[in-house]
Amino acid sequence: MRRIMMALSLTVALGACAVSQQQEVEMGASYAAQIDQQLPLVTDPEINRYINVLGDSLARLADSRELTWTFRVVDSPEVNAFAVPGGFIYINRGLIQRAQNMSQVAGVLGHEIGHVTERHSVKQMQKAQGANVGVTLACVLTRVCEGQAAGALINVAGGAVFAKFSRSDEQEADREGVKNVVRAGIDPNGIPEMFEILLAERRSNPSAMEAWFATHPLEEDRIEETRKQIQGIDPAIMRQLRKDSPNFQAFRNRLTSLPPSPEPRRAQ
């Protein structure tokens, strides 16, 4: 409770002023601690090792501030991913399992890294002004809470603080995501491909995609914009980029073999 109150106090104090890197890291760590208590996380060491190796391969080339990055897999069948200030990235099990190759998951991580490096999540943090970030994120991103009480909490808090960005922020994160994966030697076509997979599933199974589309506005023109950006990359560079790896497929298979994700908890 003390950690939560400290984090919320910091939110209010910083709402009207610039946030330093140290403050960003401190409040990100505080919120990540809240989120970790609320969300069911995959604890398998091999799963965590791989997602951090893949994430670090992107972040260390994208981040000029030398943040310490942490990547976590949320044990939820819901399709979602989000970033917390200071370098904390969460990606849901359901999203990874829908991906077909490494470049698609790397594209999601590269996009979320872009939200941090461009400080979009800090801007959202400043708007929060005291929202209970951990609980709100848990409810919105994974439906870990269900029922009217959870809905009321989300409405009072004004939505998921780090989850719902503006259209321009999403477009900027898309552009940064393309750059981030290319720097790491990974094919950026995984980004529009993942968009297409999610759009196709929304048409066939809209309820499964509710959490993603509530927090990631995804129109068809974002696919077109990322493909245009990719077309501008030197073909000689594109030919050298990796799309998949045996290690990724082993990681995905191991994740799929884990026991089913826990049932959503009902809000108290």
C-alpha positions in Angstrom: 0.0 0.0 0.0 2.8 2.4 0.8 4.4 1.8 -2.6 1.1 2.5 -4.3 0.5 5.7 -2.4 4.1 6.9 -3.2 3.5 6.2 -6.9 0.2 8.0 -6.9 1.6 11.0 -5.0 4.4 11.2 -7.6 1.8 11.1 -10.3 0.0 14.1 -8.9 3.2 16.0 -8.2 4.5 15.6 -11.7 1.2 16.2 -13.5 2.0 19.8 -14.3 5.8 19.7 -14.8 8.4 18.0 -16.9 9.4 14.5 -15.9 13.1 13.8 -15.6 14.6 10.4 -16.7 15.1 9.5 -13.0 11.5 10.3 -12.2 10.3 8.4 -15.2 12.2 5.3 -14.1 11.1 5.6 -10.5 7.4 5.9 -11.3 7.7 3.2 -14.0 9.1 0.8 -11.4 6.4 1.7 -8.9 3.6 1.1 -11.4 5.3 -2.1 -12.7 5.2 -3.4 -9.1 1.5 -2.7 -8.9 0.8 -4.3 -12.3 2.9 -7.4 -11.4 0.6 -7.9 -8.3 -2.5 -7.6 -10.4 -1.7 -9.5 -13.6 -1.0 -13.2 -13.9 2.5 -13.4 -15.3 4.2 -16.4 -17.0 6.9 -17.6 -14.6 8.6 -20.2 -16.8 12.3 -19.2 -16.8 12.9 -20.2 -20.5 9.9 -18.2 -21.6 11.1 -15.1 -19.7 14.7 -15.6 -20.9 13.7 -15.6 -24.5 11.3 -12.6 -24.4 14.0 -10.6 -22.6 16.7 -11.6 -25.1 14.5 -10.6 -28.0 13.3 -7.4 -26.4 16.9 -6.4 -25.4 18.1 -7.0 -28.9 15.7 -4.2 -30.0 15.8 -1.9 -27.0 19.5 -1.6 -26.7 19.7 -0.2 -30.2 16.6 2.0 -29.9 17.4 3.6 -26.5 20.0 6.3 -26.2 19.3 6.9 -22.5 20.6 3.5 -21.3 17.4 2.4 -19.6 17.3 -1.0 -17.9 14.5 -2.8 -19.9 12.3 -5.5 -18.6 10.0 -7.7 -20.7 7.2 -9.8 -19.3 4.7 -12.2 -20.7 1.2 -11.9 -19.2 -0.6 -15.2 -18.8 -3.8 -14.2 -20.5 -5.4 -15.4 -23.7 -6.5 -11.8 -24.4 -4.6 -10.1 -27.3 -2.7 -7.1 -26.0 0.6 -5.5 -25.2 1.5 -2.3 -23.4 4.5 -0.2 -22.2 5.1 1.5 -18.8 7.5 4.4 -18.5 11.1 3.6 -17.7 11.4 0.5 -19.9 8.8 -2.0 -18.7 7.1 -3.9 -21.6 4.3 -6.4 -21.2 3.0 -8.7 -23.9 0.1 -11.1 -23.5 0.4 -14.8 -24.1 -2.6 -14.6 -26.5 -0.9 -12.2 -28.8 2.3 -14.3 -29.0 0.3 -17.4 -29.8 -1.4 -15.7 -32.7 1.9 -14.7 -34.3 3.4 -17.0 -36.9 7.0 -15.9 -36.8 9.6 -14.0 -34.8 9.3 -10.8 -36.9 5.7 -10.4 -35.9 6.3 -10.5 -32.2 9.5 -8.4 -32.6 7.3 -5.8 -34.4 4.9 -5.6 -31.4 7.9 -5.2 -29.0 9.5 -2.6 -31.3 6.2 -0.6 -31.3 5.9 -0.7 -27.5 9.6 0.3 -27.1 8.8 3.2 -29.4 6.1 4.4 -26.9 8.7 4.5 -24.2 11.6 6.1 -26.2 9.2 8.8 -27.5 7.8 9.2 -24.0 4.2 8.7 -24.9 3.7 6.7 -21.7 5.1 9.6 -19.7 2.6 12.0 -21.3 -0.2 9.5 -20.4 1.2 9.3 -16.9 1.0 13.0 -16.5 -2.7 12.9 -17.5 -3.5 10.2 -14.9 -3.5 12.6 -11.9 -3.9 9.9 -9.3 -5.6 7.1 -11.1 -5.0 3.6 -9.7 -2.9 2.6 -12.6 -2.2 -1.0 -11.7 -5.7 -2.1 -11.2 -7.0 -0.1 -14.2 -4.5 -1.7 -16.5 -5.2 -5.1 -15.2 -8.9 -4.7 -15.9 -8.6 -3.1 -19.3 -5.8 -5.1 -20.8 -6.6 -8.6 -19.8 -10.1 -8.6 -18.4 -8.6 -9.9 -15.2 -11.5 -8.1 -13.5 -15.1 -8.7 -14.6 -18.4 -7.2 -13.5 -19.9 -3.8 -12.9 -17.4 -2.8 -10.2 -14.5 -3.1 -12.6 -16.3 -1.1 -15.2 -17.0 1.6 -12.7 -13.3 1.7 -11.7 -12.2 2.1 -15.3 -14.7 4.9 -15.9 -13.7 6.8 -12.8 -10.0 6.4 -13.6 -10.5 7.7 -17.2 -9.3 4.6 -19.0 -6.1 2.7 -19.0 -3.3 5.2 -18.4 -0.5 3.7 -20.4 -2.7 1.8 -22.9 -4.7 4.1 -25.0 -2.6 6.5 -27.0 -3.6 9.1 -29.6 -3.7 8.3 -33.2 -0.5 10.3 -33.8 1.3 8.5 -31.0 0.3 5.2 -32.4 1.6 6.2 -35.8 4.8 7.5 -34.4 5.3 4.2 -32.4 4.6 2.3 -35.7 7.4 4.3 -37.4 9.8 3.8 -34.5 8.8 0.1 -34.4 9.9 -0.3 -38.1 13.2 1.4 -37.3 13.8 -0.6 -34.2 13.4 -4.0 -35.8 15.5 -3.1 -38.8 18.3 -1.9 -36.5 18.2 -5.3 -34.8 18.4 -7.2 -38.1 14.8 -8.3 -38.2 12.3 -8.0 -41.1 9.9 -5.1 -40.4 7.2 -6.7 -42.5 6.2 -8.5 -39.3 4.5 -5.3 -38.2 1.9 -4.9 -41.0 1.5 -8.7 -41.0 0.6 -8.8 -37.3 -1.9 -6.0 -38.0 -3.5 -8.1 -40.7 -3.7 -11.2 -38.5 -5.5 -9.1 -35.8 -7.9 -7.4 -38.2 -8.8 -10.8 -39.8 -9.5 -12.2 -36.3 -11.6 -9.2 -35.4 -13.8 -10.0 -38.4 -14.2 -13.7 -37.4 -14.1 -13.5 -33.6 -14.6 -9.9 -32.4 -14.9 -10.7 -28.7 -11.4 -12.2 -28.6 -10.0 -8.9 -29.9 -11.9 -6.5 -27.7 -9.0 -5.7 -25.3 -6.5 -5.0 -28.2 -8.8 -2.7 -30.2 -10.0 -0.9 -27.1 -6.4 0.2 -26.4 -4.8 0.1 -29.9 -6.9 1.9 -32.5 -6.0 0.0 -35.7 -7.3 1.2 -39.0 -6.4 -0.3 -42.3 -4.4 2.8 -43.2 -1.8 2.0 -40.5 -1.0 -1.2 -42.5 -0.6 0.9 -45.6 1.6 3.5 -43.9 4.0 0.9 -42.4 4.2 -0.8 -45.8 5.1 2.5 -47.4 7.8 3.1 -44.9 9.2 -0.4 -45.4 9.2 0.2 -49.2 11.6 3.1 -48.6 14.3 0.8 -47.1 17.2 -0.2 -49.2 16.5 -3.6 -50.8 20.0 -4.7 -50.1 19.4 -4.1 -46.4 16.0 -5.9 -46.6 17.6 -9.0 -48.0 19.8 -9.4 -45.0 17.0 -9.2 -42.4 15.7 -12.3 -40.5 12.0 -13.2 -40.4 12.1 -16.2 -38.1 14.3 -18.4 -36.1 14.2 -21.9 -34.6 14.6 -20.4 -31.1 11.4 -18.3 -31.6 9.5 -21.4 -32.7 10.7 -23.3 -29.7 9.7 -20.4 -27.5 6.2 -20.2 -29.0 5.8 -24.0 -28.8 6.9 -24.0 -25.1 4.4 -21.2 -24.4 1.6 -23.1 -26.1 2.4 -26.2 -24.1 2.0 -24.4 -20.7 -1.2 -25.1 -18.7 -4.2 -22.9 -19.8 -4.2 -19.3 -18.6 -6.0 -18.7 -15.3 -9.6 -17.6 -15.4 -10.3 -13.9 -15.0 -10.8 -12.8 -11.4 -13.9 -11.1 -10.4 -13.5 -7.6 -9.1 -14.2 -7.3 -5.4 
